[in-house]
């Protein structure tokens, strides 16, 4: 899992603090600070920053000019937990056959 932190609010002046990074406790997660909104722009930022968003991508797909087609996406993240879990479990079942 990749967690991308971006400056969104006027108070987001620097990379996330250790306390903020601890919100994601799973050691399989890699967290990044994207000051220039590069990821947000690549997934569709037009009039504003793409934030509080989750997307599940199939394994083995490379991002070229932009992300591959997601198998699931939703925002806000807090309302997407069940759907995200289901999409990941489905991919895992399909890839263990």
N, CA, C and O atoms as a GROMACS GRO file, in nm:
protein
  388
    1UNK      N    1   0.085  -0.116   0.000
    1UNK     CA    2   0.000   0.000   0.000
    1UNK      C    3   0.090   0.123   0.000
    1UNK      O    4   0.189   0.129   0.073
    2UNK      N    5   0.054   0.219  -0.082
    2UNK     CA    6   0.123   0.346  -0.085
    2UNK      C    7   0.029   0.451  -0.028
    2UNK      O    8  -0.087   0.461  -0.068
    3UNK      N    9   0.079   0.529   0.065
    3UNK     CA   10   0.004   0.641   0.122
    3UNK      C   11   0.076   0.767   0.076
    3UNK      O   12   0.194   0.786   0.102
    4UNK      N   13   0.002   0.852   0.008
    4UNK     CA   14   0.060   0.974  -0.044
    4UNK      C   15   0.004   1.092   0.034
    4UNK      O   16  -0.117   1.116   0.034
    5UNK      N   17   0.092   1.164   0.100
    5UNK     CA   18   0.052   1.283   0.175
    5UNK      C   19   0.084   1.405   0.088
    5UNK      O   20   0.193   1.415   0.032
    6UNK      N   21  -0.011   1.496   0.078
    6UNK     CA   22   0.007   1.617  -0.002
    6UNK      C   23  -0.037   1.739   0.080
    6UNK      O   24  -0.123   1.727   0.167
    7UNK      N   25   0.020   1.854   0.051
    7UNK     CA   26  -0.030   1.974   0.117
    7UNK      C   27  -0.167   2.011   0.058
    7UNK      O   28  -0.181   2.031  -0.062
    8UNK      N   29  -0.266   2.019   0.145
    8UNK     CA   30  -0.401   2.052   0.102
    8UNK      C   31  -0.451   2.176   0.177
    8UNK      O   32  -0.505   2.269   0.116
    9UNK      N   33  -0.432   2.175   0.306
    9UNK     CA   34  -0.478   2.287   0.390
    9UNK      C   35  -0.368   2.391   0.404
    9UNK      O   36  -0.250   2.359   0.387
   10UNK      N   37  -0.403   2.514   0.434
   10UNK     CA   38  -0.301   2.617   0.452
   10UNK      C   39  -0.197   2.583   0.560
   10UNK      O   40  -0.085   2.634   0.557
   11UNK      N   41  -0.234   2.498   0.653
   11UNK     CA   42  -0.141   2.459   0.760
   11UNK      C   43  -0.047   2.346   0.719
   11UNK      O   44   0.043   2.311   0.795
   12UNK      N   45  -0.066   2.288   0.600
   12UNK     CA   46   0.019   2.179   0.552
   12UNK      C   47   0.147   2.235   0.491
   12UNK      O   48   0.168   2.230   0.370
   13UNK      N   49   0.232   2.288   0.576
   13UNK     CA   50   0.352   2.356   0.529
   13UNK      C   51   0.471   2.263   0.508
   13UNK      O   52   0.564   2.295   0.435
   14UNK      N   53   0.467   2.148   0.573
   14UNK     CA   54   0.581   2.057   0.566
   14UNK      C   55   0.531   1.913   0.559
   14UNK      O   56   0.412   1.886   0.573
   15UNK      N   57   0.624   1.824   0.538
   15UNK     CA   58   0.592   1.681   0.534
   15UNK      C   59   0.523   1.640   0.664
   15UNK      O   60   0.539   1.707   0.766
   16UNK      N   61   0.446   1.532   0.661
   16UNK     CA   62   0.373   1.490   0.780
   16UNK      C   63   0.466   1.458   0.897
   16UNK      O   64   0.577   1.407   0.879
   17UNK      N   65   0.419   1.489   1.014
   17UNK     CA   66   0.496   1.462   1.135
   17UNK      C   67   0.496   1.313   1.167
   17UNK      O   68   0.419   1.236   1.108
   18UNK      N   69   0.580   1.273   1.256
   18UNK     CA   70   0.584   1.133   1.301
   18UNK      C   71   0.448   1.091   1.355
   18UNK      O   72   0.404   0.978   1.331
   19UNK      N   73   0.382   1.178   1.427
   19UNK     CA   74   0.250   1.149   1.483
   19UNK      C   75   0.150   1.122   1.370
   19UNK      O   76   0.070   1.029   1.380
   20UNK      N   77   0.154   1.201   1.265
   20UNK     CA   78   0.064   1.179   1.151
   20UNK      C   79   0.095   1.047   1.082
   20UNK      O   80   0.003   0.972   1.049
   21UNK      N   81   0.223   1.019   1.061
   21UNK     CA   82   0.262   0.895   0.994
   21UNK      C   83   0.220   0.772   1.074
   21UNK      O   84   0.195   0.666   1.015
   22UNK      N   85   0.211   0.784   1.204
   22UNK     CA   86   0.171   0.672   1.289
   22UNK      C   87   0.024   0.635   1.272
   22UNK      O   88  -0.019   0.530   1.319
   23UNK      N   89  -0.054   0.720   1.204
   23UNK     CA   90  -0.195   0.687   1.177
   23UNK      C   91  -0.206   0.560   1.090
   23UNK      O   92  -0.304   0.487   1.098
   24UNK      N   93  -0.104   0.538   1.011
   24UNK     CA   94  -0.099   0.419   0.925
   24UNK      C   95   0.001   0.324   0.991
   24UNK      O   96   0.122   0.337   0.971
   25UNK      N   97  -0.048   0.231   1.068
   25UNK     CA   98   0.038   0.145   1.150
   25UNK      C   99   0.086   0.019   1.076
   25UNK      O  100   0.180  -0.046   1.121
   26UNK      N  101   0.024  -0.014   0.966
   26UNK     CA  102   0.060  -0.136   0.894
   26UNK      C  103   0.200  -0.121   0.834
   26UNK      O  104   0.226  -0.028   0.758
   27UNK      N  105   0.288  -0.213   0.868
   27UNK     CA  106   0.428  -0.204   0.822
   27UNK      C  107   0.443  -0.230   0.673
   27UNK      O  108   0.549  -0.204   0.616
   28UNK      N  109   0.340  -0.282   0.609
   28UNK     CA  110   0.346  -0.303   0.463
   28UNK      C  111   0.321  -0.174   0.387
   28UNK      O  112   0.342  -0.170   0.265
   29UNK      N  113   0.278  -0.070   0.455
   29UNK     CA  114   0.250   0.058   0.390
   29UNK      C  115   0.377   0.140   0.374
   29UNK      O  116   0.460   0.147   0.465
   30UNK      N  117   0.391   0.200   0.258
   30UNK     CA  118   0.499   0.296   0.232
   30UNK      C  119   0.433   0.433   0.222
   30UNK      O  120   0.335   0.450   0.150
   31UNK      N  121   0.488   0.531   0.294
   31UNK     CA  122   0.429   0.664   0.297
   31UNK      C  123   0.522   0.765   0.232
   31UNK      O  124   0.644   0.762   0.252
   32UNK      N  125   0.464   0.854   0.153
   32UNK     CA  126   0.541   0.952   0.077
   32UNK      C  127   0.481   1.091   0.092
   32UNK      O  128   0.360   1.106   0.109
   33UNK      N  129   0.566   1.190   0.085
   33UNK     CA  130   0.526   1.331   0.086
   33UNK      C  131   0.536   1.381  -0.057
   33UNK      O  132   0.644   1.375  -0.116
   34UNK      N  133   0.428   1.429  -0.113
   34UNK     CA  134   0.422   1.475  -0.251
   34UNK      C  135   0.389   1.624  -0.252
   34UNK      O  136   0.276   1.664  -0.278
   35UNK      N  137   0.490   1.703  -0.224
   35UNK     CA  138   0.472   1.847  -0.212
   35UNK      C  139   0.419   1.910  -0.341
   35UNK      O  140   0.344   2.007  -0.336
   36UNK      N  141   0.457   1.855  -0.454
   36UNK     CA  142   0.419   1.914  -0.583
   36UNK      C  143   0.290   1.855  -0.642
   36UNK      O  144   0.251   1.889  -0.754
   37UNK      N  145   0.223   1.768  -0.567
   37UNK     CA  146   0.095   1.709  -0.611
   37UNK      C  147   0.110   1.626  -0.739
   37UNK      O  148   0.017   1.619  -0.819
   38UNK      N  149   0.224   1.564  -0.758
   38UNK     CA  150   0.247   1.486  -0.881
   38UNK      C  151   0.152   1.368  -0.894
   38UNK      O  152   0.100   1.343  -1.003
   39UNK      N  153   0.128   1.298  -0.785
   39UNK     CA  154   0.036   1.184  -0.792
   39UNK      C  155  -0.107   1.234  -0.814
   39UNK      O  156  -0.180   1.178  -0.896
   40UNK      N  157  -0.145   1.336  -0.743
   40UNK     CA  158  -0.278   1.392  -0.758
   40UNK      C  159  -0.303   1.434  -0.903
   40UNK      O  160  -0.410   1.408  -0.959
   41UNK      N  161  -0.205   1.498  -0.964
   41UNK     CA  162  -0.219   1.541  -1.104
   41UNK      C  163  -0.229   1.421  -1.196
   41UNK      O  164  -0.305   1.424  -1.293
   42UNK      N  165  -0.156   1.315  -1.168
   42UNK     CA  166  -0.158   1.199  -1.257
   42UNK      C  167  -0.288   1.120  -1.247
   42UNK      O  168  -0.323   1.048  -1.341
   43UNK      N  169  -0.361   1.132  -1.136
   43UNK     CA  170  -0.488   1.058  -1.125
   43UNK      C  171  -0.610   1.145  -1.151
   43UNK      O  172  -0.723   1.100  -1.131
   44UNK      N  173  -0.588   1.268  -1.194
   44UNK     CA  174  -0.703   1.342  -1.238
   44UNK      C  175  -0.726   1.480  -1.179
   44UNK      O  176  -0.833   1.537  -1.198
   45UNK      N  177  -0.630   1.534  -1.108
   45UNK     CA  178  -0.648   1.669  -1.055
   45UNK      C  179  -0.673   1.765  -1.170
   45UNK      O  180  -0.596   1.771  -1.265
   46UNK      N  181  -0.782   1.839  -1.161
   46UNK     CA  182  -0.811   1.939  -1.264
   46UNK      C  183  -0.829   2.074  -1.196
   46UNK      O  184  -0.748   2.164  -1.215
   47UNK      N  185  -0.934   2.087  -1.119
   47UNK     CA  186  -0.963   2.214  -1.052
   47UNK      C  187  -0.916   2.217  -0.909
   47UNK      O  188  -0.918   2.323  -0.846
   48UNK      N  189  -0.873   2.105  -0.855
   48UNK     CA  190  -0.829   2.100  -0.717
   48UNK      C  191  -0.753   1.972  -0.693
   48UNK      O  192  -0.739   1.888  -0.781
   49UNK      N  193  -0.705   1.959  -0.573
   49UNK     CA  194  -0.624   1.844  -0.536
   49UNK      C  195  -0.714   1.723  -0.516
   49UNK      O  196  -0.821   1.732  -0.457
   50UNK      N  197  -0.669   1.608  -0.567
   50UNK     CA  198  -0.738   1.482  -0.539
   50UNK      C  199  -0.689   1.438  -0.402
   50UNK      O  200  -0.570   1.411  -0.384
   51UNK      N  201  -0.779   1.432  -0.305
   51UNK     CA  202  -0.738   1.394  -0.170
   51UNK      C  203  -0.849   1.315  -0.103
   51UNK      O  204  -0.964   1.316  -0.147
   52UNK      N  205  -0.812   1.248   0.006
   52UNK     CA  206  -0.906   1.162   0.079
   52UNK      C  207  -0.969   1.063  -0.017
   52UNK      O  208  -1.091   1.047  -0.022
   53UNK      N  209  -0.885   0.996  -0.094
   53UNK     CA  210  -0.925   0.910  -0.204
   53UNK      C  211  -0.848   0.779  -0.196
   53UNK      O  212  -0.729   0.779  -0.163
   54UNK      N  213  -0.914   0.668  -0.224
   54UNK     CA  214  -0.850   0.537  -0.227
   54UNK      C  215  -0.876   0.473  -0.363
   54UNK      O  216  -0.985   0.485  -0.419
   55UNK      N  217  -0.774   0.406  -0.414
   55UNK     CA  218  -0.788   0.331  -0.539
   55UNK      C  219  -0.713   0.200  -0.525
   55UNK      O  220  -0.605   0.194  -0.466
   56UNK      N  221  -0.771   0.094  -0.581
   56UNK     CA  222  -0.708  -0.038  -0.581
   56UNK      C  223  -0.677  -0.071  -0.726
   56UNK      O  224  -0.764  -0.067  -0.813
   57UNK      N  225  -0.551  -0.104  -0.750
   57UNK     CA  226  -0.507  -0.135  -0.886
   57UNK      C  227  -0.467  -0.282  -0.894
   57UNK      O  228  -0.420  -0.340  -0.796
   58UNK      N  229  -0.486  -0.342  -1.011
   58UNK     CA  230  -0.448  -0.483  -1.026
   58UNK      C  231  -0.296  -0.498  -1.014
   58UNK      O  232  -0.221  -0.409  -1.053
   59UNK      N  233  -0.251  -0.611  -0.961
   59UNK     CA  234  -0.107  -0.631  -0.947
   59UNK      C  235  -0.038  -0.640  -1.084
   59UNK      O  236  -0.097  -0.687  -1.181
   60UNK      N  237   0.086  -0.595  -1.088
   60UNK     CA  238   0.166  -0.607  -1.209
   60UNK      C  239   0.145  -0.498  -1.312
   60UNK      O  240   0.214  -0.495  -1.413
   61UNK      N  241   0.051  -0.411  -1.288
   61UNK     CA  242   0.026  -0.302  -1.384
   61UNK      C  243   0.121  -0.186  -1.353
   61UNK      O  244   0.140  -0.149  -1.237
   62UNK      N  245   0.178  -0.129  -1.457
   62UNK     CA  246   0.270  -0.016  -1.440
   62UNK      C  247   0.198   0.114  -1.468
   62UNK      O  248   0.111   0.122  -1.555
   63UNK      N  249   0.236   0.216  -1.393
   63UNK     CA  250   0.188   0.350  -1.422
   63UNK      C  251   0.278   0.404  -1.534
   63UNK      O  252   0.400   0.408  -1.519
   64UNK      N  253   0.218   0.443  -1.643
   64UNK     CA  254   0.297   0.501  -1.751
   64UNK      C  255   0.270   0.650  -1.754
   64UNK      O  256   0.328   0.724  -1.674
   65UNK      N  257   0.186   0.697  -1.842
   65UNK     CA  258   0.152   0.839  -1.843
   65UNK      C  259   0.054   0.874  -1.733
   65UNK      O  260   0.033   0.991  -1.700
   66UNK      N  261  -0.004   0.773  -1.676
   66UNK     CA  262  -0.099   0.788  -1.567
   66UNK      C  263  -0.124   0.651  -1.508
   66UNK      O  264  -0.064   0.553  -1.552
   67UNK      N  265  -0.211   0.643  -1.411
   67UNK     CA  266  -0.237   0.513  -1.348
   67UNK      C  267  -0.315   0.421  -1.442
   67UNK      O  268  -0.385   0.468  -1.532
   68UNK      N  269  -0.303   0.290  -1.421
   68UNK     CA  270  -0.388   0.198  -1.496
   68UNK      C  271  -0.532   0.210  -1.446
   68UNK      O  272  -0.558   0.281  -1.348
   69UNK      N  273  -0.623   0.144  -1.512
   69UNK     CA  274  -0.762   0.143  -1.467
   69UNK      C  275  -0.770   0.077  -1.330
   69UNK      O  276  -0.720  -0.034  -1.311
   70UNK      N  277  -0.831   0.143  -1.235
   70UNK     CA  278  -0.846   0.085  -1.101
   70UNK      C  279  -0.959  -0.017  -1.102
   70UNK      O  280  -1.053  -0.007  -1.182
   71UNK      N  281  -0.949  -0.115  -1.013
   71UNK     CA  282  -1.059  -0.210  -0.997
   71UNK      C  283  -1.160  -0.158  -0.895
   71UNK      O  284  -1.272  -0.208  -0.885
   72UNK      N  285  -1.117  -0.058  -0.820
   72UNK     CA  286  -1.206   0.004  -0.721
   72UNK      C  287  -1.148   0.140  -0.685
   72UNK      O  288  -1.026   0.155  -0.671
   73UNK      N  289  -1.234   0.238  -0.671
   73UNK     CA  290  -1.191   0.368  -0.619
   73UNK      C  291  -1.310   0.434  -0.553
   73UNK      O  292  -1.426   0.410  -0.588
   74UNK      N  293  -1.279   0.519  -0.456
   74UNK     CA  294  -1.387   0.584  -0.381
   74UNK      C  295  -1.328   0.696  -0.297
   74UNK      O  296  -1.208   0.697  -0.267
   75UNK      N  297  -1.410   0.787  -0.261
   75UNK     CA  298  -1.375   0.888  -0.161
   75UNK      C  299  -1.503   0.927  -0.088
   75UNK      O  300  -1.611   0.916  -0.146
   76UNK      N  301  -1.493   0.970   0.033
   76UNK     CA  302  -1.376   0.976   0.119
   76UNK      C  303  -1.334   0.837   0.167
   76UNK      O  304  -1.413   0.742   0.167
   77UNK      N  305  -1.212   0.827   0.207
   77UNK     CA  306  -1.154   0.699   0.249
   77UNK      C  307  -1.236   0.634   0.359
   77UNK      O  308  -1.257   0.513   0.356
   78UNK      N  309  -1.283   0.710   0.454
   78UNK     CA  310  -1.356   0.653   0.568
   78UNK      C  311  -1.481   0.578   0.523
   78UNK      O  312  -1.526   0.487   0.593
   79UNK      N  313  -1.537   0.613   0.408
   79UNK     CA  314  -1.655   0.543   0.358
   79UNK      C  315  -1.619   0.434   0.258
   79UNK      O  316  -1.708   0.368   0.202
   80UNK      N  317  -1.490   0.414   0.234
   80UNK     CA  318  -1.446   0.320   0.133
   80UNK      C  319  -1.377   0.197   0.191
   80UNK      O  320  -1.327   0.114   0.116
   81UNK      N  321  -1.374   0.185   0.321
   81UNK     CA  322  -1.297   0.077   0.383
   81UNK      C  323  -1.350  -0.060   0.343
   81UNK      O  324  -1.272  -0.147   0.303
   82UNK      N  325  -1.480  -0.081   0.352
   82UNK     CA  326  -1.536  -0.212   0.318
   82UNK      C  327  -1.515  -0.244   0.170
   82UNK      O  328  -1.474  -0.356   0.136
   83UNK      N  329  -1.541  -0.149   0.082
   83UNK     CA  330  -1.523  -0.171  -0.061
   83UNK      C  331  -1.378  -0.197  -0.098
   83UNK      O  332  -1.349  -0.280  -0.184
   84UNK      N  333  -1.288  -0.127  -0.032
   84UNK     CA  334  -1.145  -0.147  -0.056
   84UNK      C  335  -1.105  -0.287  -0.014
   84UNK      O  336  -1.034  -0.357  -0.087
   85UNK      N  337  -1.149  -0.328   0.103
   85UNK     CA  338  -1.119  -0.462   0.153
   85UNK      C  339  -1.171  -0.569   0.057
   85UNK      O  340  -1.100  -0.663   0.024
   86UNK      N  341  -1.294  -0.553   0.011
   86UNK     CA  342  -1.354  -0.650  -0.081
   86UNK      C  343  -1.277  -0.656  -0.213
   86UNK      O  344  -1.254  -0.765  -0.266
   87UNK      N  345  -1.237  -0.541  -0.266
   87UNK     CA  346  -1.162  -0.538  -0.393
   87UNK      C  347  -1.027  -0.607  -0.378
   87UNK      O  348  -0.985  -0.680  -0.468
   88UNK      N  349  -0.959  -0.583  -0.268
   88UNK     CA  350  -0.828  -0.646  -0.245
   88UNK      C  351  -0.845  -0.797  -0.227
   88UNK      O  352  -0.768  -0.874  -0.284
   89UNK      N  353  -0.944  -0.839  -0.150
   89UNK     CA  354  -0.967  -0.982  -0.130
   89UNK      C  355  -1.000  -1.052  -0.262
   89UNK      O  356  -0.955  -1.164  -0.286
   90UNK      N  357  -1.077  -0.986  -0.348
   90UNK     CA  358  -1.110  -1.044  -0.478
   90UNK      C  359  -0.984  -1.060  -0.562
   90UNK      O  360  -0.963  -1.165  -0.623
   91UNK      N  361  -0.900  -0.959  -0.566
   91UNK     CA  362  -0.774  -0.969  -0.641
   91UNK      C  363  -0.685  -1.080  -0.587
   91UNK      O  364  -0.623  -1.154  -0.664
   92UNK      N  365  -0.680  -1.092  -0.455
   92UNK     CA  366  -0.597  -1.198  -0.395
   92UNK      C  367  -0.650  -1.337  -0.433
   92UNK      O  368  -0.572  -1.427  -0.463
   93UNK      N  369  -0.781  -1.353  -0.432
   93UNK     CA  370  -0.840  -1.483  -0.470
   93UNK      C  371  -0.808  -1.514  -0.617
   93UNK      O  372  -0.772  -1.627  -0.650
   94UNK      N  373  -0.823  -1.414  -0.703
   94UNK     CA  374  -0.798  -1.434  -0.845
   94UNK      C  375  -0.653  -1.466  -0.874
   94UNK      O  376  -0.623  -1.542  -0.966
   95UNK      N  377  -0.562  -1.410  -0.797
   95UNK     CA  378  -0.420  -1.430  -0.823
   95UNK      C  379  -0.360  -1.550  -0.754
   95UNK      O  380  -0.241  -1.578  -0.771
   96UNK      N  381  -0.440  -1.622  -0.676
   96UNK     CA  382  -0.389  -1.744  -0.613
   96UNK      C  383  -0.441  -1.869  -0.683
   96UNK      O  384  -0.413  -1.981  -0.640
   97UNK      N  385  -0.516  -1.849  -0.789
   97UNK     CA  386  -0.572  -1.964  -0.865
   97UNK      C  387  -0.467  -2.018  -0.961
   97UNK      O  388  -0.494  -2.114  -1.033
   0.00000   0.00000   0.00000
